[in-house]
Amino acid sequence: MRDISVVGLSPSRVTAVLEGSLLSFMLPGGTTFEDLADRLDHIGDRIGGRVVALKVKFGSSPEIWPNTG
């Protein structure tokens, strides 16, 4: 997996339901769907079972969502 950390982008939280397992982990800002697919493939190989459900809560970029407070 390539270095996907991008300064200024918030991380994204991923919750993956595999057959018999539930995992939650953070991905650095700038992660692509290809990066996520690679990570899930490695997790599936390591833990066993296929992904049956996936939830991704994307972080926001400070440039997109300025602080108005």
C-alpha positions in Angstrom: 0.0 0.0 0.0 1.3 3.4 -0.9 1.8 6.3 1.6 -1.7 7.9 1.6 -1.4 10.5 4.3 -2.3 14.0 3.0 -1.8 17.0 5.2 -5.0 18.9 5.9 -7.4 16.1 5.3 -9.2 14.4 8.2 -9.1 10.6 8.6 -12.1 8.4 7.7 -13.6 5.8 10.0 -14.3 2.4 8.4 -16.5 -0.3 9.9 -16.4 -3.6 8.1 -18.6 -6.6 8.8 -17.0 -9.8 7.7 -18.4 -13.3 8.0 -18.1 -13.8 11.7 -16.1 -10.6 12.5 -16.6 -6.9 13.0 -13.7 -4.5 12.5 -13.4 -0.8 12.9 -10.3 1.2 11.8 -9.2 4.6 10.7 -7.9 5.5 7.3 -5.7 8.6 6.7 -7.0 11.6 4.8 -6.6 11.2 1.1 -7.3 7.5 1.0 -8.9 6.3 -2.2 -11.4 3.6 -2.8 -8.6 1.5 -4.3 -6.6 1.9 -1.1 -9.7 0.8 0.9 -10.2 -2.2 -1.3 -6.6 -3.3 -0.9 -6.8 -2.9 2.9 -10.0 -5.0 3.0 -8.5 -7.6 0.8 -5.5 -8.0 3.2 -7.8 -8.1 6.2 -10.0 -10.7 4.6 -6.9 -12.9 3.8 -5.6 -12.5 7.3 -8.8 -12.9 9.3 -10.7 -15.1 6.8 -14.2 -14.5 5.4 -15.5 -12.0 3.0 -16.9 -8.5 3.7 -20.7 -8.6 3.9 -21.2 -4.9 4.9 -19.2 -1.8 4.9 -19.7 1.7 6.4 -17.3 4.6 5.7 -17.6 7.9 7.5 -15.5 10.3 5.5 -13.5 13.0 7.3 -13.9 16.5 6.1 -11.2 18.7 4.6 -10.7 22.1 6.3 -10.6 23.7 2.9 -14.1 22.4 2.1 -15.7 22.9 5.5 -14.2 26.1 7.0 -14.5 26.7 10.7 -17.3 29.2 11.2 -17.4 29.0 15.0 
